[in-house]
Amino acid sequence: MIFWRMSPSRSLNIAIFLGFALLSAGGAGAATTCAMDRAVFFGKDGAVSFDVEIADDDAERAQGLMFRKKLPAHHGMLFIYDTPREVAFWMRNTLIPLDLIFLDEHGVVRHIHQNARPLDETPIPGAVAQDPDPERLMVLEISGGDAERLGIQPGQSMAHPRLDQTKAARPCN
């Protein structure tokens, strides 16, 4: 058995390196640990997670984030539909700017509407006009500007247990 002394700062550097190595070892299709109240996005710079409230019935989806005066950092509301469909949102009675992240049935970001204006009732479509598959299964609302600030882009995958794990681009463990 071999023992060696290591300074606390060197120990921390090695621990950080090993953590990054483990994080980057998972490829695009690698499984990840999921939780119902967390949405995790994977991009070239690593993982970004949000604590989420779920809106999965008509009443919850109709209420959304209306009348809220703030949204904590790394929090959002995940709208989940029973089946993929064309969707559009508006900001009626929504008091804070939001980024809307539209996801397909594989959990892949297909469209992002940045900084939706508070109280604006103009429909926000879940797809651009040229999109050959405009149906969305989920929409995540987060604080306005966070998608760009955190590097979330179309094409990235999200892990969540409510995705059909046999179809998910990033399945859960």
MIDOSE-1310 file (N, C-alpha, C; in nm, 2 decimals, decimal comma, always signed):
residues 173
mifw	+0,08/-0,12/+0,00/+0,00/+0,00/+0,00/+0,09/+0,12/+0,00; +0,05/+0,22/-0,08/+0,13/+0,34/-0,09/+0,05/+0,46/-0,05; +0,11/+0,54/+0,04/+0,04/+0,66/+0,09/+0,13/+0,78/+0,05; +0,07/+0,89/+0,02/+0,15/+1,01/+0,00/+0,08/+1,13/+0,06
rmsp	+0,15/+1,23/+0,10/+0,10/+1,36/+0,15/+0,07/+1,45/+0,03; -0,04/+1,52/+0,05/-0,08/+1,61/-0,06/-0,14/+1,74/+0,01; -0,11/+1,85/-0,04/-0,16/+1,97/+0,01/-0,31/+1,98/-0,01; -0,38/+2,05/+0,08/-0,53/+2,06/+0,06/-0,56/+2,12/-0,07
srsl	-0,49/+2,22/-0,12/-0,52/+2,28/-0,25/-0,50/+2,19/-0,37; -0,40/+2,10/-0,36/-0,37/+2,00/-0,46/-0,49/+1,90/-0,46; -0,53/+1,86/-0,34/-0,64/+1,76/-0,33/-0,77/+1,82/-0,39; -0,79/+1,95/-0,37/-0,91/+2,01/-0,42/-0,90/+2,02/-0,58
niai	-0,78/+2,05/-0,63/-0,77/+2,05/-0,77/-0,79/+1,92/-0,84; -0,74/+1,81/-0,77/-0,76/+1,68/-0,82/-0,91/+1,64/-0,82; -0,98/+1,67/-0,71/-1,12/+1,65/-0,70/-1,20/+1,72/-0,80; -1,16/+1,84/-0,83/-1,23/+1,92/-0,93/-1,21/+1,86/-1,07
flgf	-1,08/+1,82/-1,10/-1,05/+1,76/-1,23/-1,13/+1,63/-1,24; -1,13/+1,54/-1,14/-1,21/+1,42/-1,15/-1,36/+1,44/-1,17; -1,41/+1,54/-1,10/-1,55/+1,58/-1,12/-1,58/+1,62/-1,27; -1,49/+1,70/-1,33/-1,51/+1,74/-1,47/-1,49/+1,62/-1,56
alls	-1,40/+1,53/-1,53/-1,38/+1,42/-1,61/-1,50/+1,33/-1,61; -1,56/+1,31/-1,50/-1,68/+1,23/-1,49/-1,80/+1,29/-1,56; -1,81/+1,42/-1,55/-1,92/+1,50/-1,61/-1,91/+1,49/-1,76; -1,78/+1,50/-1,82/-1,77/+1,51/-1,96/-1,76/+1,37/-2,02
agga	-1,75/+1,26/-1,93/-1,74/+1,13/-1,99/-1,88/+1,08/-2,05; -1,99/+1,14/-2,00/-2,12/+1,10/-2,06/-2,14/+1,16/-2,19; -2,16/+1,08/-2,29/-2,19/+1,13/-2,43/-2,33/+1,19/-2,44; -2,36/+1,22/-2,56/-2,49/+1,28/-2,58/-2,61/+1,19/-2,54
gaat	-2,59/+1,06/-2,56/-2,70/+0,97/-2,53/-2,68/+0,90/-2,39; -2,58/+0,94/-2,31/-2,56/+0,88/-2,18/-2,68/+0,91/-2,09; -2,70/+0,81/-2,00/-2,81/+0,83/-1,90/-2,77/+0,93/-1,79; -2,86/+0,99/-1,73/-2,83/+1,09/-1,62/-2,94/+1,07/-1,51
tcam	-2,90/+1,11/-1,39/-2,99/+1,10/-1,28/-3,10/+1,21/-1,30; -3,22/+1,17/-1,29/-3,33/+1,26/-1,31/-3,42/+1,27/-1,18; -3,49/+1,39/-1,17/-3,59/+1,41/-1,06/-3,71/+1,48/-1,12; -3,82/+1,46/-1,07/-3,95/+1,52/-1,13/-3,94/+1,67/-1,12
drav	-3,88/+1,72/-1,02/-3,87/+1,87/-1,00/-3,75/+1,93/-1,05; -3,68/+1,87/-1,14/-3,56/+1,92/-1,20/-3,55/+1,89/-1,35; -3,52/+1,99/-1,43/-3,49/+1,98/-1,57/-3,34/+2,01/-1,59; -3,27/+1,92/-1,66/-3,13/+1,93/-1,68/-3,10/+1,94/-1,83
ffgk	-3,03/+2,04/-1,87/-2,99/+2,06/-2,01/-2,84/+2,03/-2,03; -2,81/+1,97/-2,14/-2,67/+1,93/-2,17/-2,63/+2,00/-2,30; -2,51/+2,07/-2,29/-2,45/+2,14/-2,40/-2,30/+2,12/-2,40; -2,24/+2,19/-2,49/-2,09/+2,17/-2,51/-2,02/+2,21/-2,38
dgav	-2,08/+2,30/-2,30/-2,01/+2,35/-2,18/-2,05/+2,28/-2,05; -2,13/+2,17/-2,07/-2,17/+2,09/-1,95/-2,32/+2,10/-1,93; -2,36/+2,07/-1,80/-2,50/+2,06/-1,77/-2,54/+2,19/-1,70; -2,67/+2,22/-1,72/-2,74/+2,33/-1,65/-2,87/+2,28/-1,60
sfdv	-2,90/+2,30/-1,48/-3,03/+2,25/-1,42/-3,11/+2,36/-1,37; -3,24/+2,33/-1,37/-3,35/+2,42/-1,32/-3,44/+2,34/-1,22; -3,47/+2,40/-1,11/-3,58/+2,35/-1,03/-3,71/+2,39/-1,10; -3,80/+2,29/-1,12/-3,92/+2,32/-1,19/-4,04/+2,29/-1,12
eiad	-4,14/+2,37/-1,14/-4,28/+2,33/-1,11/-4,34/+2,27/-1,23; -4,42/+2,17/-1,22/-4,49/+2,10/-1,33/-4,63/+2,16/-1,35; -4,66/+2,19/-1,48/-4,79/+2,22/-1,52/-4,83/+2,12/-1,63; -4,91/+2,02/-1,58/-4,94/+1,91/-1,68/-5,09/+1,89/-1,69
ddae	-5,17/+1,98/-1,65/-5,32/+1,97/-1,68/-5,36/+2,11/-1,73; -5,48/+2,11/-1,79/-5,53/+2,23/-1,85/-5,53/+2,35/-1,75; -5,58/+2,33/-1,63/-5,58/+2,44/-1,53/-5,45/+2,49/-1,50; -5,35/+2,40/-1,47/-5,21/+2,45/-1,44/-5,15/+2,52/-1,56
raqg	-5,17/+2,46/-1,68/-5,11/+2,53/-1,80/-5,17/+2,66/-1,82; -5,30/+2,68/-1,80/-5,37/+2,81/-1,82/-5,32/+2,91/-1,72; -5,29/+2,87/-1,59/-5,24/+2,96/-1,49/-5,09/+3,00/-1,51; -5,01/+2,90/-1,54/-4,87/+2,92/-1,57/-4,80/+3,01/-1,46
lmfr	-4,73/+3,10/-1,50/-4,66/+3,19/-1,41/-4,73/+3,33/-1,39; -4,85/+3,33/-1,42/-4,93/+3,46/-1,41/-4,92/+3,51/-1,27; -4,92/+3,64/-1,26/-4,92/+3,72/-1,14/-4,80/+3,71/-1,05; -4,70/+3,64/-1,09/-4,57/+3,63/-1,02/-4,49/+3,75/-1,04
kklp	-4,43/+3,80/-0,93/-4,35/+3,92/-0,94/-4,20/+3,89/-0,95; -4,16/+3,77/-0,93/-4,02/+3,73/-0,95/-4,02/+3,58/-0,97; -3,90/+3,54/-1,02/-3,87/+3,40/-1,04/-3,73/+3,38/-1,00; -3,71/+3,29/-0,90/-3,57/+3,27/-0,85/-3,48/+3,22/-0,96
ahhg	-3,35/+3,25/-0,94/-3,25/+3,20/-1,04/-3,26/+3,04/-1,04; -3,24/+2,99/-1,16/-3,24/+2,85/-1,19/-3,38/+2,78/-1,15; -3,48/+2,86/-1,16/-3,62/+2,80/-1,14/-3,70/+2,83/-1,26; -3,80/+2,74/-1,28/-3,89/+2,76/-1,39/-4,02/+2,68/-1,38
mlfi	-4,10/+2,69/-1,49/-4,22/+2,61/-1,49/-4,21/+2,52/-1,62; -4,23/+2,39/-1,60/-4,22/+2,30/-1,71/-4,37/+2,26/-1,75; -4,41/+2,30/-1,87/-4,54/+2,26/-1,92/-4,53/+2,13/-1,99; -4,61/+2,03/-1,96/-4,60/+1,90/-2,02/-4,74/+1,87/-2,08
ydtp	-4,74/+1,82/-2,20/-4,86/+1,78/-2,27/-4,86/+1,63/-2,28; -4,98/+1,57/-2,29/-5,00/+1,43/-2,30/-4,93/+1,37/-2,43; -4,94/+1,45/-2,54/-4,89/+1,41/-2,66/-4,83/+1,53/-2,73; -4,73/+1,51/-2,82/-4,68/+1,63/-2,89/-4,79/+1,70/-2,97
reva	-4,78/+1,84/-2,97/-4,88/+1,92/-3,04/-4,82/+2,05/-3,08; -4,88/+2,12/-3,17/-4,84/+2,26/-3,20/-4,89/+2,35/-3,08; -4,81/+2,43/-3,03/-4,84/+2,52/-2,92/-4,81/+2,66/-2,95; -4,87/+2,75/-2,88/-4,84/+2,89/-2,88/-4,87/+2,94/-2,74
fwmr	-4,79/+3,04/-2,69/-4,81/+3,09/-2,56/-4,83/+3,24/-2,57; -4,88/+3,30/-2,46/-4,89/+3,45/-2,45/-4,85/+3,49/-2,31; -4,84/+3,62/-2,29/-4,79/+3,66/-2,16/-4,90/+3,73/-2,08; -5,03/+3,70/-2,11/-5,14/+3,76/-2,03/-5,12/+3,74/-1,88
ntli	-5,13/+3,85/-1,81/-5,11/+3,86/-1,67/-4,98/+3,81/-1,61; -4,88/+3,80/-1,70/-4,75/+3,76/-1,66/-4,67/+3,88/-1,64; -4,61/+3,90/-1,52/-4,55/+4,03/-1,48/-4,40/+4,04/-1,50; -4,34/+3,92/-1,54/-4,19/+3,92/-1,55/-4,16/+3,87/-1,69
pldl	-4,04/+3,92/-1,74/-4,00/+3,87/-1,88/-3,96/+3,73/-1,86; -3,98/+3,65/-1,96/-3,95/+3,50/-1,96/-3,89/+3,46/-2,09; -3,80/+3,36/-2,08/-3,76/+3,29/-2,20/-3,84/+3,16/-2,20; -3,89/+3,13/-2,32/-3,97/+3,01/-2,34/-3,89/+2,91/-2,43
ifld	-3,86/+2,79/-2,37/-3,78/+2,69/-2,44/-3,88/+2,58/-2,48; -3,89/+2,56/-2,61/-3,98/+2,46/-2,67/-3,91/+2,33/-2,70; -3,96/+2,22/-2,65/-3,89/+2,09/-2,66/-3,98/+1,99/-2,74; -3,91/+1,90/-2,82/-3,99/+1,80/-2,88/-4,00/+1,68/-2,79
ehgv	-4,06/+1,57/-2,85/-4,09/+1,45/-2,77/-3,96/+1,37/-2,72; -3,84/+1,41/-2,78/-3,72/+1,35/-2,74/-3,64/+1,44/-2,64; -3,70/+1,55/-2,60/-3,64/+1,64/-2,50/-3,53/+1,73/-2,57; -3,54/+1,74/-2,70/-3,45/+1,83/-2,77/-3,50/+1,97/-2,79
vrhi	-3,42/+2,07/-2,76/-3,47/+2,21/-2,77/-3,48/+2,24/-2,92; -3,60/+2,27/-2,96/-3,63/+2,30/-3,10/-3,64/+2,45/-3,13; -3,68/+2,53/-3,03/-3,70/+2,67/-3,05/-3,69/+2,74/-2,91; -3,64/+2,86/-2,91/-3,63/+2,94/-2,79/-3,69/+3,08/-2,83
hqna	-3,78/+3,13/-2,75/-3,83/+3,27/-2,76/-3,77/+3,34/-2,64; -3,68/+3,44/-2,67/-3,62/+3,50/-2,56/-3,69/+3,63/-2,52; -3,69/+3,65/-2,39/-3,74/+3,78/-2,33/-3,88/+3,81/-2,37; -3,97/+3,72/-2,36/-4,11/+3,75/-2,39/-4,15/+3,87/-2,30
rpld	-4,22/+3,96/-2,36/-4,26/+4,09/-2,29/-4,38/+4,06/-2,19; -4,36/+4,11/-2,07/-4,47/+4,10/-1,97/-4,60/+4,16/-2,02; -4,71/+4,10/-1,99/-4,85/+4,14/-2,03/-4,88/+4,14/-2,18; -4,79/+4,10/-2,26/-4,81/+4,10/-2,41/-4,90/+3,98/-2,44
etpi	-5,01/+4,01/-2,51/-5,10/+3,90/-2,55/-5,08/+3,85/-2,70; -4,97/+3,89/-2,76/-4,93/+3,84/-2,89/-4,89/+3,70/-2,88; -4,95/+3,61/-2,96/-4,91/+3,46/-2,95/-4,77/+3,44/-2,98; -4,71/+3,36/-2,90/-4,57/+3,32/-2,92/-4,57/+3,17/-2,97
pgav	-4,54/+3,15/-3,10/-4,54/+3,01/-3,15/-4,43/+2,93/-3,10; -4,45/+2,80/-3,09/-4,35/+2,70/-3,04/-4,25/+2,66/-3,15; -4,27/+2,71/-3,27/-4,18/+2,67/-3,38/-4,17/+2,78/-3,48; -4,06/+2,79/-3,55/-4,05/+2,88/-3,66/-4,13/+2,83/-3,78
aqdp	-4,16/+2,92/-3,87/-4,24/+2,88/-3,99/-4,19/+2,77/-4,07; -4,05/+2,76/-4,08/-3,99/+2,66/-4,17/-3,97/+2,52/-4,10; -4,01/+2,51/-3,97/-3,99/+2,39/-3,90/-4,07/+2,27/-3,96; -4,01/+2,16/-4,00/-4,08/+2,05/-4,06/-4,16/+1,97/-3,96
dper	-4,13/+1,98/-3,83/-4,19/+1,91/-3,73/-4,22/+2,01/-3,61; -4,33/+2,08/-3,62/-4,36/+2,19/-3,53/-4,42/+2,15/-3,39; -4,44/+2,02/-3,38/-4,51/+1,97/-3,25/-4,41/+1,97/-3,14; -4,47/+2,01/-3,02/-4,39/+2,02/-2,90/-4,45/+1,94/-2,79
lmvl	-4,37/+1,87/-2,71/-4,42/+1,79/-2,59/-4,41/+1,87/-2,46; -4,31/+1,96/-2,45/-4,28/+2,03/-2,33/-4,24/+2,17/-2,36; -4,26/+2,26/-2,27/-4,22/+2,40/-2,28/-4,17/+2,44/-2,14; -4,05/+2,49/-2,13/-3,99/+2,54/-2,01/-3,99/+2,69/-2,01
eisg	-4,05/+2,75/-1,91/-4,04/+2,90/-1,89/-3,94/+2,93/-1,78; -3,84/+3,01/-1,81/-3,74/+3,06/-1,72/-3,73/+3,21/-1,72; -3,65/+3,26/-1,64/-3,63/+3,41/-1,63/-3,58/+3,46/-1,77; -3,63/+3,57/-1,81/-3,59/+3,63/-1,94/-3,44/+3,66/-1,94
gdae	-3,37/+3,61/-2,05/-3,23/+3,63/-2,06/-3,15/+3,51/-2,02; -3,21/+3,42/-1,94/-3,13/+3,31/-1,88/-3,09/+3,21/-1,99; -3,17/+3,19/-2,09/-3,13/+3,09/-2,19/-3,00/+3,13/-2,26; -2,99/+3,25/-2,30/-2,87/+3,30/-2,36/-2,75/+3,30/-2,26
rlgi	-2,78/+3,36/-2,14/-2,67/+3,37/-2,04/-2,61/+3,23/-2,00; -2,70/+3,13/-2,00/-2,65/+3,00/-1,96/-2,61/+2,91/-2,08; -2,62/+2,96/-2,20/-2,58/+2,89/-2,32/-2,68/+2,78/-2,37; -2,80/+2,79/-2,33/-2,90/+2,70/-2,38/-2,94/+2,74/-2,53
qpgq	-2,93/+2,64/-2,62/-2,95/+2,66/-2,76/-3,03/+2,55/-2,82; -3,10/+2,58/-2,94/-3,16/+2,47/-3,01/-3,06/+2,36/-3,04; -3,11/+2,24/-3,03/-3,03/+2,12/-3,06/-2,98/+2,05/-2,93; -2,98/+2,13/-2,82/-2,94/+2,07/-2,69/-3,05/+1,97/-2,64
smah	-3,01/+1,88/-2,56/-3,10/+1,79/-2,50/-3,13/+1,82/-2,36; -3,25/+1,78/-2,31/-3,29/+1,80/-2,17/-3,33/+1,66/-2,12; -3,29/+1,63/-1,99/-3,33/+1,51/-1,93/-3,44/+1,54/-1,83; -3,54/+1,46/-1,83/-3,65/+1,47/-1,74/-3,73/+1,34/-1,74
prld	-3,77/+1,29/-1,62/-3,84/+1,16/-1,61/-3,97/+1,15/-1,68; -4,03/+1,26/-1,72/-4,16/+1,26/-1,79/-4,15/+1,24/-1,94; -4,03/+1,24/-1,99/-4,00/+1,21/-2,13/-4,01/+1,06/-2,14; -4,06/+1,01/-2,25/-4,06/+0,86/-2,28/-3,91/+0,82/-2,29
qtka	-3,86/+0,75/-2,19/-3,72/+0,72/-2,18/-3,67/+0,63/-2,30; -3,76/+0,57/-2,37/-3,72/+0,49/-2,49/-3,69/+0,58/-2,61; -3,74/+0,71/-2,60/-3,73/+0,80/-2,71/-3,64/+0,92/-2,67; -3,61/+0,93/-2,54/-3,53/+1,05/-2,49/-3,39/+1,06/-2,55
arpc	-3,35/+1,18/-2,59/-3,22/+1,20/-2,64/-3,12/+1,19/-2,52; -3,16/+1,22/-2,40/-3,08/+1,20/-2,28/-3,17/+1,13/-2,18; -3,16/+1,00/-2,18/-3,25/+0,92/-2,09/-3,20/+0,93/-1,95; -3,29/+0,90/-1,86/-3,27/+0,90/-1,71/-3,22/+0,76/-1,67
n	-3,14/+0,76/-1,56/-3,10/+0,63/-1,50/-3,22/+0,56/-1,45
